[in-house]
Every structure is written in structure tokens, then in C-alpha cells.
């Protein structure tokens, strides 16, 4: 299957849907503002809009669709479960029992026997809230240490531990006691250090603040980190920093929470990202891809020594989604049978090489970075070095006009992000890389490249705007 562009983007029917959406839906909507299409159907790594345009989907439900859209084996299992039992609260059921045991079995051997699972409300943000609550209950302490550039969700607590000032600036009385530390991405070191010393110095700074009686920061209930920052711009942490962070938090008896909402379930080439860094956290938050097909489920996995929950201490009406449990078991079967994690590592190497070629061709590419199938291209003005958010928007739209869906994020929205399905084929990755390269070059010059058809290049990317800007 290849992308097919039959109309201008957005097409006439998409314009109708987008117009009605702008009239009737909340102004908080985001994706159709930057990707102005209305979706009809999807399959695997491809998505079709209501105008018959077909796109390679490298957004994949913001990383939710680990096996792509509508995997037929998972669809069949979900249909069978639909006739059995759907809404389970927190009652034990056969499918939930299997799902729980299978998730624990995916942990490194040293963790399996000492961890428990708590099912949360159906979002990653609720899992973050649960993890923070549990850490506070287990330690009796109240503060939380988080990192610059983090994103952990939009609920009150999750927003408080996220790095972005927006929307915190317009929502008063957020959760107190959050302290932010430099994240060792090292591309823009907040301490002004060179990349070869950034990770060591970030760890040293954190250690000194947490051990200095005059630092003004009490020992926190937890340190919360994404090992690859997603919405923050696809930034992997430095391995040496992560290992030192684990040593510091262990020594100071501070629980380490790893937010694996986006990195978990194979996204980085191991079931959880922390495995690639050689550490074992105290609490793991997982959600997005647990079902493999987009059915919501969220959980925390935590050291049983921290199990201070009282009955009803953290509840949620939709924490017993039997369809998601059934889908998750089927997804694990497929991932193991088809060696999907091996595919993730192979496609990691492929994307690393292809995006390095792009960086050589365009002076607007400041940095290419990624892990597994979580990749980012940071764009910056080649003269000033400032984040090129408008240029990144042009690239995103130029890619869409050629049949590729990508996301943006990071500082200034200047990072083009890719989250393809974990079972994406090598041929599709090559095609997507070709399209992205053409999109960057077109955004530079404003002209089509490589003899592209007019339908993909006219009107120019700069003239394509989302419908309904209210």
C-alpha cells in the first residue's frame, strides 16, 4: 500500500467536518488544527480520510497503536470478549488475571516477584496521579522532583509535574511542592555545560540539592522522570545520568517513578525503556499501548513494599476494561510470535541512518535523535539557532500533502516527531523518510521537489491552514 493524494489538503469533505467540529467542539482540540483531515478508516500503518486520500500514519494514535490500526487478530479477540463481559470495575476475571500475569512476566527477572499492579483510570495522566499518591503515602513526604521539558498529562497533579508553563499559567492553585531539575538531553544544557559533561553535572547538581540541608528542598516523596521525553521533543536521557539517578535515589531512599506511558510496551525496543538504561525503578506508569489497538487501560507497577493502599484509595469507574485486557493479551502473543521487538530495533537503525541523511541535506535540521520507534527531528534557524516552529509547521503540512502524518512538539513546537506502529515494514519506513525529506526541502524553498504531482505541492504548504481557529 502507498499513500494516495486525490485532493487538496484538506479536501472538500474534510473541510465540512472540520468546520462543524470547530462550531460544536471545545476549543481545546489540537490534532486537526495541525493535521486538517477528517478520518474515514484506517488499517495497519495507513489511514484514509473522508476525501479518499491515504496517508502513512506515523502518529499512530500518539503512540497508542503499537500494532497499527485494526490488527485483525486483536479485532477478533475483542469481538469475542464483547459478548462475554465488558465493564468489570475491579472484580477479578479470567482475562484480567491472564493480562496481569503476562504484564508482570514482561518485567526483568529481578523485578517479577517483588512487583504488584494497580489498575487506574483509563489514562496515563491518572496513572501518574496514582504513582505520586502512592509515593507520598509510602514515604510520608509531600514534595516531588521532576524535570525540565517533562510532560506527564493534563490533570491537576500531572500538569503540576510537567515542564511546560502553559496551561499552568492560566490555571491557578496547582499542586504545590514540585521542584524541577535539568534534564540531561544536553542539546540545550540549562547549566551551560558542554555535551560531554552534561549528564554527569546534571546528576551531581541533583545529588547536591537533595543532600544539602541549605538547598531549601526537602527530601521528596519521589523523583519522576521520562527516560525519553515525548511531548518535550523526543529527547532520550543520557544513560550515565539515568544510572547515577537510580543510585542517588536508592541511597537516599527516594522512590524513583519512571513514566513509561509513551515509551512502554515495546516502543523503545525493550518492553520498557528502563531496561535499555540498565536500571530497575520503584514505580512504573504504563498506559497508551497496553491494549495494542487503542482501547484504554492504565496501570502502575510498583514494589510491593510500597503497598500502602487502603480500600478505595485510588479508584476509577473504568479501570476494569475487559476489552482492553483481552486485546492486550492478544497483542503480547503477536509481539512475541512475530518478534516485533526485533523489528523495532531494526527499524531504529534504519530510521537513524535515513534521518542522518536528511540532516546532511538540510541546514535547518539542528538534531536528529531517537530510540526504538520514537524519533524526532529538531528544526532551527540555520543563522540564529532559534527554534523554527513555523518552519516545522510547514514541514508537517508539506509531509501531509505528500501522504505522511507526523506530529510536532518540543520547545517552540519546532520538533517533528514520528511514532510509527512497532510492526511497520522497512519499505514503509523508507517511503516515509523519502516524504519527510521532500517536505523539509520544499519548506526550505517553497517549491516541489523530485517531479512531484501538483496535487501534493499546490497550494504551497505555507498556504494550507486548519479549518476553524476558534
N, C-alpha and C positions, 0 to 999 in steps of 0.2 A: 504494500500500500504506500502511496505517495501523497504529499499534500496537493490539494486541488483548489485553485483560487478562481472562482467563476464570476465574482462581482467585485466592485469596490468594497473596501472595508471601512466602516460597516456597510453591509448590504441593505437593501430596502426593507426586508422583513425584520432584520436585526434592529434597524432604526425604529421601527414601530414598537418592538418590545422594549427597547431601551427608553424610548420616550414615555411609555406607560409606567415603566419602573421608576423613572425619575419623578413622575407625578404621584405615585401611590406608595413608594417605599421610602424608608428612612434615608436621610442624607448621609448616614454612616456607611452606606455601601461603598465598596472600594474596587474590587476587581474589574467590573465593567466600565469603570471610569478610564482605566488604562488599557483594557483589552475589550474594545467596544464590539462585542458579539453577543448574540443570544444563542444558546446551545440547544440543538435538537437531540443528538445522540452521541455516543462515544463507544469505542471498542479498543482494547489494548492500549497502545501508545498514541491513538488518533482520536480526534474529536471533530464532529461535524456541526456547523452552525445551521440556523434555520434557512439560510440562503443557499445551502448546498456546498459551502466552502469547507474543505477538510484541512485540518491542522495537525501537525505533530504537537503533542501536548507534553511539554517539558515543565509544566507546573504541577500536573498530576494531583489536583486537589490540595495544593500546598504541601505535598509530600505524603498525603494520606494513602494514595492508591499505589501501594508497593508492587502489586502485580497488574497494574494498569486498570483500565475501565472494564468492568463486567466480565471478569475471568469466568469462563463457562462452568468450570468445576465448582467454583465458590458459589456462583449463582444457583446451581443445582442444590447444593447443600443448604443454602439459605432458604430456598423454596421448600425444601423438606422440613426444615425447622419451623417455618412459618405455620405449618399445620399442626405442629406439636405443642409449642409453648413459646411465647414471645417476651412477655414482660414479667421478669422474675424477682423484682426487688432484690433482697439479699438471701433468698432461700437457696439452699444447695440444690443443684440439679445435675444430672449426668453430664451434660455438655459443659456446664460451668466447671465441674470437677476436673474434666479432662483438660479444658483450657488452662486452669490454674496450674495443674501439674506440668503441662507442657511448657508454660512460661517459666516456671522455676527450673525446669530441666535445661532451658536455654542459657542459664547463668553459668559462669565458670565453676568448675568443680568445687572450689573452695568456698563458694557462696551458697550453694544449693540448699544445704542442710540448716543454714542459720538465718534464712530469709523468709519473710511472710509477705502476703499480698493483701492490700486493702483496695477494694473497688470504689471508685469515686463517682461523682457526677460525670457526665459523658464528655467532658472537655479536658484538654491539657491544663488549662488555667485552673480548673478545680483540683486537678492532681497536684499542682504547685501549691495551692492553698492548703491541701491536706498535708503535704510534706512539711510546710512551715509550721502548721499547727502541731503536728506530731513532734517535731524537733523542740518546739517550745515546751510541750508537755513533758517530754523525756528529760530535758535539761533543767527545767525551771527557770530558764533565762528568756529574755524577750527580744534582743536585737538580732538582726540578720545582716550578714555580709554578702554583697552582690557585686557585680562588675559593670564597668563602663561598657556601653553598647549592647547590654543584655536585653532580651525580650522573653518574658515569661507569661504573657497573657494580658487580658483587658479587665479582669475582675479587680476588686479593690486591692487585695493583697498582692496579686500577681503584677498589677500595674505598678505598685509601690516598689517592687524589686526589679523593675525594668528600667533600662538606662535612659530611654527617650523622655525628654521633658514634656513632650506632647503625648497624651492628653492630660498629664498630671497638672500642667499649668492652669487648666480650666476646670479641674475637679478638686475642690478644697477638702482639707481634713483627711488626707491619705493616711495609710498605716505608718505610724512612727517607728523609729528605731532601725532604719535601714541605712547602711553605710556602704558606699561604693568604692571599689578599688580598681586600679588599672588592669585591663585585660591584656594578656600577652600576645596580641596579634602582631605587634611590633612594626606594622606598616606605618602607623602614626602614633608613636610612643608618647603617651601623655607626660612622661617624665623626661622627654627629650633625649633619650638614650639611643644608641645605635642598635640595629637588629641583633648583633652578635652578643649583646649583653642584656637585651630587654627582658627575656624570660627570667634570667637569674635575678635581676634587680627588682622586677615586679614581685617575685616571691619573697625576696629579702625585705622589701618595703612592707608587704602584708604581714610578714612574721614580726617585724619590729613594732608595727602598730598594735598587733594583737597581744604582744608581750610587754609593752611599755605602759607602766602604771600612770604615766602622764599623757598618754595619747588621747584621752578623752573618750575612748571607745571601750565599752565593757566587753567582756568575753561574750560573743554572740551565741545564740541558740543553734545557729547553723551557718555554714558557708554554702551558697547556692551558685552553681556555675553551669553554663552550656559548654561542652567541650568543642563544639563547633557552633559559633554564633550564627543563627539562621537569619532572622529578620535584621540582625545587626550587620549583615553583609557577607555571610558565608565565610566567616573567619575561623579557621582551626586554631585552637590554643597550642602553645609551644609544649612539646612533650616534657621537657625538663621542668617547666613551670608546674605542669599538672602533677608530676611525681613529687615535687617539693611541696606542693599544696597538700597532697594527701599525707605526707609525712608530718607537716606542721599541724594540720587539723587533728591527726591521730594523737600526736604528742600533747596537744593542748585539750584533748577530749572535746572537740567541737565536731558535731556531726557534719559530714560532707554530703550535700544533696546534689546529684547530677540530674539536670533536666535533659531527658532523652526524648522529649515529646517529638522533636523533628529528626533527631539523629538515630533514634532507636529502630528496632525491628529490621535491621539489616542495611539501613541507609548508608552506613559508612564502611560496609564490607565485613563487619562482625555484627552479631546480633545487637549489641550495644556498643556505642562509641568508646566507653571507658575501657573496653577490652583492648583496643588498639593503643591505649596510653599506658597499659600495664598497671592499672590501679583497681581497687575494689571500694566503691563508695558505701556509705551507710544507708542512704535512701536514693532510690532511682524513680524518676517520674516518667511514665510511658503513656502514650495515647495514640496519636494520629494513625499510624499504620498497623495497629494491633489486629484489626479485622482483615486487613489486606485489600478491602474492597470499598471502604468508605463508611461502614457502619460504625457509629460512635461507641467508644468504650475508653475508659481511662482508669489508670491504677497507679499505685505506688508499691514498690517492692522495698522492704526495709528490714534491717537487722531486728530479729525477734527480741533482742534485749531492750529495744526501744518501745515495745508494745505496751503503751500506757493508755490505750483507748478504753474509755468506758462505753457501755452500750449506747448507741446513738450519738457518739461524739462527733462523727463526721458522716453525714448521710446524704442521700440524693435519690429522688424517686426513680431516676432512670439509670441506676448503677447496675441493674441486672439484665442487660440487653442480651437475651439468649441468641438472637440472630447474629450479633457481633461475635459471641463466643463460638458459635458453630463455624462462622466464616473464618475466625482466627485459627481454629484447629485445622481447617482445610488449607488455609494459607501456609501454615507451618509444614504440613505434609508436602505441598507443592514446592516450597522453598528448599526443603531437604531433598526431595526426589530429583528435582531439576537442577540442583547445585546452583541456586540463584545467587548465593553469596559469592561464589566463584565468578559468576558473570559480573557482579558489582565491581570486583577488583579488576577484572579485565577491562571493563568499560571505564573505570577510573584511569587506567593507564592510557586508554585511547583518548579520552577527553583531555587529559593532561597534555598529551602531545599535540592534539588539534588546537587547543586553546593557546598553547605556546606559539604555534604558527601564527595565530591571529595577533598575538602580542607583538610579534616581529613585524607584522604588516601595518599596524596602526599605531601612531604616536599617542592616540587617545587612550590606549589601554595602559593603565597605571600598574595593575597587578592582576594576575590570574592565580586563583587559589581554590583548593577544594580537597575533599576526601570522599572516597566511595563514589556515590552518585549524588553529591551535594556540592555543586560547583558555582563559582562566582567570577565575574569579570568586572573589576572596578575601573571606572572610566573617569578621567580627569583632564582638565585643560592642559594641553602639552606645553603651554607657555608659563602659566601661573601655578599649575599643580592643584588648583582648586577642584573640588568635586564637581563633575559635569552632569548634574541632574537632568537638565534639559536635553543634553546630548543623549543620555541614557534613555530618556523617554522616546526620542527619535529612533534610537536603535530598537527599542521594544516594538514600536509601531511598524518600523520597516520590516522587522522579523515577522510580525503578524501578517503583514501584507504579502509575505512570501510563503506563509503557511507554517509558522513556528510560534508557539506560545511560550514565552518566558516571563519571569517575574522580575521586579526591581525591589531594591531595599538598600540598607546601609546608610551611611551618612550622606545627606543630601539626595537620597534616592538615586545615587549615582552608580549603583552596583547592579548589573544584570545577573540574575540568578537562575540556575537550572536544577530541577528536581525530577528527573525522568523516572518512570517506573523501573524497578530493580531488575526486571526481566527484559528490558529494552534490548533490541537487536543491534549488533555492531553496524549494520547498514543504516539503521535509523539514526544512530549517533553520528555517523559520517554525514548524512544528509542534513541533520540539524546543525552540525558545525559549519557546513557549507553555507547554509542560510544565514546563520549568525554572522559569519564573516562578510557576506554580501551586505547584510544590514548595517554593519559598522562602517563599511566602506561607502555605502550610499549615504549614511548620515553625515559622513565627512564631507562629501562632495555635493549632495543633493541630487545626484544623477544615478540612474540604474547602472548595474554592472553586469558583465558576462552575458549580454544579449537577452536580458530578462523580458518577459512579456509585459505589455503595458498595464495589464490588469493588476500586476503586483507592484508596479512602480509609479502609477499615476492614479490619484494625485500624489504628490511627493509626501513622504512621511510627516513633514512638518505641518502639512495642511489637514491631516486626519485628527479630529478631536472627538472625545467621547460625547455621547448624547446626554443631555440633562446634567448640568453642572450645579444644580441647586444643592 
